[in-house]
Amino acid sequence: MSDFPTTARVVIIGGGAVGTSTLYHLAKAGWKDCVLLEKNELTAGSTWHAAGNCPNFSGSWAILNMQRYGLEMYRTLATDVDYPMNYHVTGSLRLAHSKERMQEFERVAGMGRYQGLDMPILTPKEMQEHHPFMETHDIMGGMWDPLDGDIDPAQLTQAMAKGARDAGARIERFCPATGIDRDGDEWIVKTDKGDIRCEFVVNCAGYYAQRVGEMFKPFGGRTVPMVVMSHQYFLTDEIAEIAAWTKEKGHKLPIIRDVDISYYLRQDKNGLNLGPYERNCKAHWITPDDPMPEDFSFQLYPDDLERLEFYIEDAMERVPALGTAGVGRNINGPIPYAPDGLPLLGPMPGVKNAFEGHCFTFGIAQGGGAGKVLSEWIMHGETEWDMWAVDPRRYTDYADHDYSLAKALETYGHEYAMHFPHHEWPAGRNKKLSPVHDKVLELGGVMGAYNGWERANWFAKDGDDTSEEATHTWDRQGPWTQRVKEECEAVRDSIGVLDLPGFSRFKLTGTGAAEHLRGRITGGLPKAGRMNLGYFADSRGRILTEMSLIRHDEDDFTLITAANAQWHDFEVLKAGLPEGLSLTDHTTEFSTLIVCGPDSRNAFQAMGTESDLHATWLSHQSATVAGVPCMLARVSFAGELGWEIHAKNADIPALYEAVRAAGAIPFGMYALNALRIEKGYRAWKGDLSTDYTLFEGGLDRFVKLDKPQDFPGKAALMNEKQQGSKKRFVTLLVDAGDQDAPYMSTIWNGDTVVGETTSGAWGYRIGASVALGVVKTELAKPGQKLEVEIFGERRTATVQPDQPLWDPENARLRA
């Protein structure tokens, strides 16, 4: 075809709501030389059969941002692009059967208020005023979202497609991508109509995303961690009562989401649409004898209404009018699921200039925001909001097919589940085990998963309730509380040991490695034999990541980061890596024991080590402990005298036994979190995220604006230094009641929102609830009284001096 585009700046594969939204946002921003490829007609995949519900509600700060933005965009889109759409803003009611569900609603309502959304909590009587056909006798109350509603998915997609075309972008329908190749810095996207050379390529292929993802494997890609689930909803015939009510009122009924039972029920024309997320759910195309067809466009699975019987019966009790009408039509279609049910949106792991935007379980509600975020990532390499919650790099090599299937079934069947702070989901576990995993279990370890690695959260004793049900609470108190207190006291008063497999661990070597690092981090490098923290900023001076920099020689470094950051941080280091430098990942070869407490030096002496146990804080050395070779790092995230023992996996069991024989008491991740927050130590992607600059995050001492290297973000940080920061990091003591402040709890000064918490926990050494957060600069002064909104209650909080709450002089740490 003579007019077929042979070059483009961006090629997007997939013409559903997310692909067209990405094209629309790119074109609106002036990136006109972009092409979207669709194998059939636009909306032929999951978009075609989507119900089109558009909620604001989400327990995820990132998802809430995306949905809020998208719904706001949709309300003016028809006018903006001159394309008519059926978009009904009906409002919605979320029902609560329990105190815990009401608390979840209060928390989301608080996050919504921060983002400018009003989602009030209602009594059953108030809810019935919105929906007179609903029975309310068995519910405690609920939440009202006045901006919820439903939109026609096909019209939405066509509207964004029109807007993209009008801005100069190109859409090629009936043009599947058949392959991918690479020529230098250019991608070559192959189609039956010809090849397209481009700078960036984007996988927005919906439930075909895994198949498209295979094309990128020769260039560093991986098998996309996803499973295609069967989602059903059905439409009733017309219901006379509803038709009459709608005619009288002039608008539709609000959507009902009975989240404790697990379904939504909304008006469709003058009937009802019931969509359950059933526990006995089903995945498709997961075995060799049930392969994914080459083309499933505009097709559905056979009806399977038996799976829905329980939910239909419950919904008929909730809204008896449902039982008066027959089933007009059943929709049973494919919907892609990542293991946690959140999208895979962002840079494609391991592949330069490739991106992903797929696995949307609520793709219509999130499509508008997804296009904004993905276009920002493509154009600028960074996004307005921190989007780690959906970043594809959050899943590493443990997320194989078995894991993805187990988690997809679990997540779909608990689509509306509450994500309690002490609850660990049981599916897909034991993917990566510590060399002393069995011993940790024998000692009572109650485990959690961290980038696939099993770590003890706390250690139970005989008689403690370790059931999953015991964790279904937002409260601080639980079977773990006394044990975590004892573990913290052991670290404070004697000696504790934490088995910590899975630290992300990289080696950077080669002539010029030090100078390269100086040009990447905001601060300085340690001397040989020393270690320090290094911070990487994006172009805006925002916190991209934090690494421990361990320097062995002039150009020989070990870089250690959070377990979850493994693929993210490897790519941060790999970006712009000069020829001649070697960067390698050794995460799975080594493990770590944290040994800390006032008796730890005596314990090492008892174990027989010739190492210098009086080497200063932030030093490291090759050592032999209990006859085992290792590296000792004089550092402690717990804020007590202590060391990290880094050793090969095969040597960890002997070291663990020796440390325990020397008196160390095992402690877990809950205790470590409590101990670190008393010291004001930040956690990655909570306190440390691209939502904050380094100055806003209180990391001034790690920024050297006077060094000659022009590190990323330097200009932005220099400008902020001159102009002053609008907000600052603070430590708060909170009169917190029964719950500590969750991530992104709103901070108030009188009736004004002035900031948010980034983490919160009980400090067992100081006997108080602590929150870390960010507030307006003028309020970041010791003694300032504020309020933190915790599950709907405003709790008094006091800004503390800019120093650790525990051992402010670091005397114990440096002892």
N, C-alpha and C positions, 0 to 999 in steps of 0.2 A: 504493500500500500504506500503510495507516494507521500501521503501526508502523515504517515505514522512517525511519532517522535523517536528519534534515534539517540538523543541525548536529553538529560534532565539533571537538575540539581538533586532532586529527591524522587525516588520511586516508592510508592506505597502499594503493598500487595494486600488486597482485600477491600471490598466496597460495602461494608456494613456501616453502622452508625459511627464506630470509632475511626475507621479509615477515612470516611468522608469528613468527619469533624477535624481530623488532623490536617487533611488537605485544605479545608476551609480556613483554619487558623493560620496555616503557612501562607496561603494566598493573601489573606487579609493583612498579614504582616509585611507583604511585599515580595515574598518568595513565590513568584509567579511560575517559574520554570520547574513545576512539579507535576508528576504524572501518577494517577491512581490506576491500578490494574484490577479488574474484577473478572473472575472466570466465567460468570454468568451475567445476570442482571444485578444492579445494585439492590441490596437487602436480601439476596437469595439465601443467606445462611440463617444464623440465629436471629438476626434483626427481623426477618420476615415474620416469624411466628411469635416474636416477643409480645408479652402482654402490654408493655409500654408504661408500666407504673413509674412514677417520678417522685420518690421520697427525698426529703432532705436528711432524714434521720440516719446517723451512723455513730457507732462508738469509736470510730477511728477519726482522729483529727484530720488526716490527709484526705480520707474519703469524704468526710463532711465538707471540707473545702471544695472538693471537686463537684459534689452534687449541688451544693449551694450555688456555685458559679454556673453550672450547667442549667439549672432550672431558671435562674435569672436570665441567662442568655435565651432560653427557649421562649420566655414570655414576650420577647420583642422580635424574635427571629423572623416570623412571618412578614412583619413590616420591613425589617432590615434587608431582606433579600427578595421581597415581593413574591412570596410563595404562600398560598393559603394552607393552613394546617388545622387539624382538629386537636386542640390542646385544652383539656378541661382541668382547671385548677379547682378541685373539689374540697380540698382538705382531707385529712385522714385522722383516724382514731387508733391508737395503739392501746391494747387492753392489758391490764396487769392483774394477775391472780395472786400475787405474793408481794410481801414487803421488799424482797430483793429486786423484783422487777420494777417496782415503783422507784427504788433507789437508782437503778440503771437509767430510768427516764429522767430523774432529777439531774443525774450527771450529764446526760446528753443535752438536756435543756440548758444547763449552765454553759456547756461548750457552744451551743447554738447562740446563746445571748452574746457571747464574745464575738461571734462571727456576724452578728446583726440579725439573727433569726429569733423570732418569738414563738416558742413551742410550749405553751403553758400546760401545767399538770391539772387534770380535771377530776372531779368526783364522778361517780357513776351517774348521778342525776344530770349533771352538766353534759355528760357524754350522750345521754339519751336525747337531750335537747337537739343535738346535732344530727342524731340518727334515730328517729322514733321507732324504727322497725327492729331495733336491737334490744335483746334481753340483757339486763345488767346485774341480776340478783347475786351472781357468784363472783363478781370481780371487785377489786379494791379501789380501782380508779384507772386512770390512764393518761395519755399524752395527746394533745391536739396539735397537729401541724397544719396551719391554714393554707400553706403553699404547696402541699402535696397534691397529686393529681395523676392524670394519665394523658398520654400523647400517642398519636398514630406513628408507629416507628418508621413506616415507609415514607410518610409525608415528611417527617423530621429529616430523614436521610436525604430525600430528594431536595429539600430546602437547603441543606448545607451543601449539597452537590451543586445546586444552582448558584449559591453564593460563591463557591470556589471557582466555578467556570466564569462567572461574571468578573471575578478578580484576576482571571488570566490562567488559571490552572487547567489541567487536561485530565479527562477521565476516559479510559479505554475499557468499554464493556466487552464481554465475551472474548476475553483476552487473558487466559491464565498464564501465570509465571510458570515456566517449565523447567527452569534451572537458574543457577547463579554461578558466575565466574568472577575472577579478579584479574585486573591488568594494572599492575603498579598501585596507584592510589585510587583507581577507578573500579567501581562495581560494574559488572555486565549482567543485566537481568534479561534472561532469554524468554522469548514468547514465540508462538507460531507466526506472529505477524512481523517478527524481527527482534533484534537485540536493542536494548536501551542501555547506554553508558550513563552512569550517574555517580554522584559523590556519596549520597546517603541512600540506604534502603531500609524499609520499615515493614515488619511482619505484623499486619493487622488481619490475619487470615481466619480469625474466629476459631471454630472447632477444627479447622484445617491447619492451625498454627503449628502443630507438632510436625506435620508433614512438610510444611514450608521450612520449618526450622532445620530439618535434616539437610537441606541444601547448603546450609552454612557450616556444616561439620568439617569440611576440608579446610576451612578458614579459621578454625578455632572454636567453632560452636559446639553445642551439646544437645542431647535430646531434651526437648522442652518438657518440663515437669507438669503434665496436665492429663486430665481424663475427661471424656465426654459423657455427661450425665443425661438421663432422660427426665425432662420436666414436663409435667402435665398441668393443664388447667382446662376447665370447661365452662361453657356459656349456656345459660338457661334460655328457654323461650321467654316471651314477654310475660311479666307479672303485672296484673291489672292494678294492684295497689300501688306499686312503684310508679307505674305510668301515670296514674292519677296524681300522686304526690309531686312528681316531677313537673307535670303540667301546671299544677297550682303554684309551686315555688319558683319555677323558672330556672332551676338548676338541678344538677345530679346530687345524689347522696354522697357523703364522704366515704372514702375507703375505710374498711375495718381490717386491722391486722391483729389477729389473736395470736400473738407471738409465743405465748406459753403453750398453746396447742400446736401451732406451726402452720398457719395458712393466712392468706389475705382473701378478702371478699369485697368486691367492688361492683358498682353499677356499670353495666355495659348496655348502651341504648336503654331499653326499658326492662331489661332482665338483669341477671347477676353473673359475675365472673368469679369462680372459686379456684384459687391456686394454692394447693398444699405443697409443703416441703416434707415429704413423708419419711419416717425412719426407715421403712423397708424400701429404700430407693434402689435404683438400678442404673448401672453404667453400661455403655454400649461400645462396640468396636475395641474390645480390650484383649481379645484372644486371636490367635492366627485363624481359627475357623469362623471368626466373625470380623472380617477386615472392614475397614472404612471404605465405602464406595468411592470411586473416582469423582463422582459428582452426586451430591445429595441436595442440589438446589431446589428450593420450594417443595421439599418433601418432609413427611412426618413418619414417626414410628406408629405401629399399630396401637390402638387404644388399649389401656391396661387399667381400667377404672377400679378393679378389685383392690389395687394398692391404696386407693383413696377412700375406701368405705368409712373408716373410722373418722376421717376428717370431714367427710360429707355429713355424717350423722351429727357430729359436734356443731358444724356450721348451721345445720337446720335447727338445732336447739338455740343457737345464738340469734339467728334471724329466721323465725318460722316461715316467713314468706318464701324462703328458698325451697322449702319442701312442697310448694304448691305448683311448681313449674317443672316441666320435663327438661332433659338435657338437649339443648339445641345442637351443640357441636362440641367435640373434645379435641384439644390440641395436645399432642405428645411429641415434642421436638427435642433436638440435641442442644445442649448448652454446655460450654466448656468450663471446667473447674480446675484452677490451680489448687495445690494442697490445702491452703488456708481459705479458699473461697474469694480471695482478693485478686485483682487483676495482676498480670505481668505487664508492667508499663514502665518503659525506660530503656537504658542501654542494654543491648544484647550481650550477655556475658561472654567474654573472650573474643569478641569480634569487633574490630574497629569500624566506626561509622555505620553501624547497623543498630537498629532499634526494634523494640517490640511493643505492641499495644493489643493485647488479646487476653483471653480467659476472663472476660467480663461476665459475671453472673447477673449483674444489673447494668447491662451495657447501655440501655437507653437512658437511664437516670444519670449514668456516669460519663456518657459519650461526649457531652459538651465540654466538661472539665478535662476529660482525657485528651481531647484534641488540643486544648490549651497547653497542658503540661507537656505532651509529647512534642508539640511544635517548638516549645521553649527549649527542650532538651536538644532537639536537632539544630536549632538556630544558634543557641548560646552555650550549649554544653552544661546548663544549669537551669533550675526551675525556681519560680517565685516562692513556692512553698516547699518545705522538705518533704520528699515523697518516698522515703525509705520504706514505708509500709507497703508499697506496691512495686518497688524496684526488683526487677527480675534477678538481680545478683544476691537477693536474700536467700535463695536456694542454691546450694552447692552440690557436690557430687553424690551426696547421700540420697538426693531426691530422685530415686530410680522409679521404675514403673510400679513395683509393688508398693512402695511408699506412697506414690501419687494416687494410686487407686484406693488404698486404705484410707488415706486422709480425705479424698474427695467424697467417698461414701459417708465418712463421719461428718464432714463439714456440711454436705447437702442435708443430711438428716438432722442437723442441728443449726440450720441456717439462721435462726433467730436466737440462738443460744446466748446466754450471758457469759462474758469472759472474765471470770473471777480472778483476782490477783494471785491466789494460791492454788488454782486449779491447773492440772496438767492433763491434756487430752491423751487418751491411752493408745489411739491407733498410730501405726507407723513408728513404733519405738525401737530402741536398741539397734539403731543403724550404725553407731560408732561407739565403741566401748573403751574405757580406760584400761590400762594393763592391770589395774587392781579393782576392776568393777565388781567381781564376785566378793572380794573382801569388803568393799564398801557396803554392799548389800547385806553381808553377814553382820556388819556393825550397826545395821538399822537404817542405812541410807534410804531416804524417800526421794526418788529421782525426778529430775527435770531434763528436758532436751534443749541443748544450746548448739545451734548449727549442726544438729544431728548427733552431737556428743551427749552422752548421759553423764550428768553430774548430780551429786547429792544436793538437794535443796535444804534438807534438815535430817537429823538422825533421831529416829524414833526409838523408844524403849518399850519393853514388854507392857502391854495393856494400852498403848497409845492407839488412837483411832487413825488409821492410815487409809480409810476408805475414800473413794472419789467423792461420795456424798458429803463428807465432812468439809470439803473445800468449797462447797457451793455457798459462799458468803462473801460479802464485801468487807466484813469486819476484820479488824486486826487480830482479834482473839480466835484461837482455834487450837486443835491438838498440838500444833507446832510451837505455840507461843512460849511455853515453859522451856521447851527444848532449845529454841533459838536463844532465849535469855541465858540459859546455862552455857551454850556454846560461846556467846559473846563474853561472858564472865570468865570462861576458861582462857580466851585470848587475852583478856584484860589482866588476869591475875596469875596465869601460869604459862601454858603453851598450848597452841592449837595447830592442827594440820588440816589443810584443805587440798584434796586431790582435784586438780584442775586440768583435765585433758582438753585439747582443742584450741588452745591459744593459736591464733593465726601467726605464723612464723616465717619470715622471709630472710634470705641472705642477699645482700647487695655488695658486690666486690668489683674491683677493677680500677685502673688508674683514672683518677678524676671522680671517683664515687663521692668523696666528701664534698668537693666543690659542686657537684650536681645536686646533692642534698641541700646544700646551703642556698641554692637557687630555687628550691621547692618549698622549704619550710619557712615559717615566719620568724623563727628565733635562731639560736645558735646550736652548734654541735657539741657533744661531750668530747673530752679528751680520751685517748686510748686508755682502756681500763675503767672507764666511767660510763654512765648512762644518764639519759634525761628524757623528758617528754618533748616530742616534736609535733607541731601543729601544722596542718596543711589547710590553706584557705582557698576558696574559689575566687573568681575575679572581683567579687564584691566585698572580699574580706570576711566572708562568712565561713563558719567552721565546717570544713569538709571531712576531716578525720583527725584522729590523734594516734600517735604511735610511740612506743618506747624505743628509743634509739640506743642500742648497745654497741659501743665501738671497741673493736678488738685491735685494730691497727689503723694506720693513716687512712686507708681506703677499704676497710673491711668492717662491715656492719651486719648485725642481726637486728631486724625490725620486728617488734611484737605488737600485735593489735588484738582487738576483741574477736572472739570466735565468730560471731555473726558477720564480721567485716571482711572475712577471708577473700572473697572474690572482688568485692568493692575496692578494698585497699590494695590488692595486687594490681588492679587496673590503675589506681591513682599513681602507684609507683612506676608502672610500665609506661604511662603516658609521657611521651617525649624523652624516653630513655636513650641516651647517646650510644652509638656503636662503641663496642669495647667494654661496656659494663655488663655484668652478669647479675640477673635478678632471678632467684629460684625460690620455690615454695616448699618448705620443709614441715608444714603443719602436722602431717600424719606420722613423722619420724620421731618426734620428741614429745614429751609430756612435762608437766610442771607440778610440783608440790609447793604450796605456800605454808611456811613454817613460821609462826609469829607468836609473840607474847614475851613477857619479861624474863622467862626462864629459857628462851630459845638459845641463847649463847651457851648456857650450861649444857643444854641438850646436845648441841653440836660437839662440844668438848667430850661429852660422854660417849658419843658415837665414834670418836677417834678420827679427827680430821686434823691435818697439819696446816690447814688454811688459816689465813689471817682473819680471825673473828673480830678484830677491832678495826678492820678496814672501814673507812667512813661510809656513811649513807650515800647511796647512788653509785657505789663502786661494784665491780663484778670481777670474778676470778675463776680460773680453772681450779678444780678442787677434787679431792677424793674424800667421800663421806662413807663411813662404814665399809671401806674397801671398794667403793663404787665410784667411777669417774663421773663428774658432773660439772655444771657451771653454777656457782653461787652468785646470786644478785642481791645486793643489800638494799632491798626496797620492800615496802609493805603497803598494799592497798587497804589494809585493815587499820593502819595508823598506829601500830605498835612496833617495838623492836622485832625485826624479823628478816627472813631471807626467802627468796624464791629459789628452789632447786630445779634446774633444768637438766634433763637427762634423756638419753635414748629410752624408748618404750621398754625394751627388754630389761633395763636396769631399775625401772620404777618400783617393781614389787619389793626388791631388797631394800631400797631406800625407804619405802613406806613402812615396812616392818621395823626398820631401825629407828625411824622417827617415833613411831608409836611406842616401841620398847623404851625409848628415852623419856616417855611421859606425855607425849602429845595427845590431846583429845581431838577427835575428828569434829570438824564443823563444816557447815554447808553454805550454799549460795545466799540463803536468806540472812544468815548471820553476817556474811561478808557485805551484803547490801546495807544492813543496819550500821555496820562499823564504818563503811566508807562514807556514808552520808553525814555522820557526825564530824568527819574531817572535811566535809565540803568537796570531796573528790567527785568529779563529774563522770557520768556514765554515757557511753556512746549511743547516739540516736535517741537520747532522752534529753540530758542536759547539753550534750554536744551535738548540734545539728545545724543544717544550713538555714534554719530560721533565725540564727543569731550570728552577728559578727564576733570576732575574737574579743573585742573590747566590750561588747554587750554581754558576752559570756564570762567576763571577769578574768580574762586570760592575758592581761596587759603585760605581765612579766615574761610571757613567751613570745612577745613581738619586739623585734629589733628593727625599727624604722631607719636607724642610722647605718645599717650594714650595706655594703655596696651592691649586693645581689638584688635584682629586681624580681622578687618572688611574686607568685600570683596573689592578687589582692592588695599589694603594697600601696598602690596609688589610692585605692578606696580607703584603706586604713589610715593613710596619711591625711586624707581629707576629713575622715571622721575625727581624728585626733585634733585637727584644727577647729572643726565645727562643734565638736562635742557630741557624745552619744545620747540618743534619745531615750534609751533604756539601759538598765544595768542589772547585772546578776546579784542576787541577794540570797542569804541564808535566813530562814524564818523559823522561829519557835512558834508552834501552833497549838492552841487549845482545841485539839482535834476530836475529842469525843471518842467514839468507838472505831472510827476509820481514819487512816492517814490519807493525806492529800494524793489523789491519783494524778497521773500525767495530764497536763493541760487543765488543771482546775483554775477557775477564774479568781483573780485577786482583785479586791475592791478597796477603794478609799471612799468611804461614805457611799454615795449612789453612783460613783464613777468606776468603770472598769479600768484598772491601771496596770494589769499584767497577768501573768499566768505561772503556774508551777510547772517545773520540768521533771521533778521526781519528789517522792515523799516516803518516809518510813519512820518507824519508832526507833529511837536511839536508846539502846539498853544501858549504855555506860552513863548517859546523862539523865535517863529517866524522863524523856520528853519526846513529843512528835516533832519531827524536823521536815521542813520542805525546802527544796532548792527551787529558785524561780527567777523570773526577770520582771522588773517593774520600771515605771517611769523614773528617769534619773534623779529627779528632785526628791523622790520618796525613798531612795536607796541610802538612807542614813540610819545609823544605829538608834534604836529606841522608837522608830516610827511605827505607829500602830496601824495595822491594816486588817483586812478580813479575807480569809480564803474560803471559797464556796466548796463545800464537801458534801456531795449527794444532796444538794438543795439547801443545806444549812450553812450560813455564814459563820465561820469560826474565827475568833480573834487570833491575830498573828502579830509577832513583833520582829522587826528587822534587827539582825544581830551584827556585831562588828565584823569587819571583813577579815576573818581569821577562823581557824577551826574551832568548833564548839568543844571538842575533846582535845586536851593537850595542845592548847593554842600556840605554845612555844616550840612544839615538836620535840620536847626534851625526851619523851619516851621513845619516839621514833629514832632519834639519833643516839640513843644511850650507848 
